[in-house]
Amino acid sequence: MKRAPSPRKPSLPIEVRGSARQPLGMPPAQFLRDYWQKHPLLIRNAFPDFVPPIQPEDLAGLACEEGALSRLIRHDEARERWQVKSGPLSEADFAKTGDANWTLLVQDVDKWDADVAALLEPFAFLPSWRVDDIMISYAEPGGGVGAHVDQYDVFLLQGLGQRHWAISTDPAAPKDFRPDVELRQLAQFEPTHEWLLEPGDMLYLPPGVPHDGVAFGGPCMTISVGMRAPSQAELTGDLADYLAERLHEDQRYADPDLALAKAPGEIDAAALARLRRALPFAAALDEETLRDWFGRFITRYRNAQTPALPDRPVSEAALRKQLAAGARLLRHPWSRMAWSRGPSGATLYANGHAWPAPTALAKQLCAEREIVVDATPTAAAVALLLALVNDGHLVPRKARRR
């Protein structure tokens, strides 16, 4: 007997209608469950009969203040060029804008204007520490910042005029940036949904959704309520600083259980175990990450100088010729090296840098100051030696005469 197929879950709507009682078009708990950090949502009439709390001329005046964070962005459509001017701005800057293809962005407007700050009240269902700021953009027809991706949640409330929004919900959408524009614009953008927003309409976008907003028909003002979303790098860096401030200087890496070194310069398993005991949060790191960090750190720690680069880069052919002629490689006195074993071979560390290395060569480089290499070294050995020579860690010396 065949089992009946389970009923399909109905797909969530991407567009709903809001009201004065429900700006999200649904209870906040439902929004958090179904959309927050998951799916974009357009809420028509989120704020009925919306009247912007600030006028365009007041926004322009704020952009001229010394402490305000503002940018004036102009787009030359004919030549596909973008110009960005950071504030404080002046009246002369606005005099050059014309009547199309430019936008003004002012951040932290809620810190300057109490009426703007009151717009945060409908978002009280979110932790207050999660909310970053209210940014307001004013644009003339065609004005925008180009297709881009934000790494934080944002609510885009239409305040004045109309704005055409296009977004892509394709999980495989390319997210590479254009190399020729100061703004972090997407190199490719193919929208899956497009809308024209009227005053009071609001578009919610979770992190990572490609989108592009362009002023349509006349003057346009959009109010962006953005969230704080610190990166892992920011969290880790600040946590490390926080812990470092609270650790005593006399608490140091120690190795009373040190055994005879089997291979000079090797960062072995015993050293990694001591690191885990010495570092408060190292237990969360996998062995490869811990080993790579420590190899880079310990080879630049307390280095007074760094090797000077050669006057001219050495080519692979030139290095092979010197080695075939019996040249030796002298390790620069300011070069500090270490190495470690990994799942796919060895890694050599020198003054904070890392290279894949043949194990035998990594041992030799750490053990000897003057290195004699086979006349016909492997390709992997040549690649490593060439990198070290061109970084100044090794200096070729002609073969000695007998």
Secondary structure, DSSP 8 states (H G I E B T S, - for coil): -------------SEEE--SS-TTSS-HHHHHHHTTTT--EEEETSSTT---SS-HHHHHHHHTSTT--EEEEEEETTTTEEEEEESS--HHHHHTS-SSSEEEEE--GGGT-HHHHGGGGGGTTS-GGGEEEEEEEEE-TT----SB--SS-EEEEEEEEEEEEEE---TT----B-TT-SS--BS----SEEEEE-TT-EEEE-TT--EEEEEEEEEEEEEEEEE----HHHHHHHHHHHHHHHS-TT-----TT----SSTTB--HHHHHHHHHHSTTGGGS-HHHHHHHHHHHHHHTT--------SS---HHHHHHHHHTT-EEEE-TT--EEEEEETTEEEEEETTEEEEE-HHHHHHHHH-SEEE--SS--HHHHHHHHHHHHTTSEEEE-----
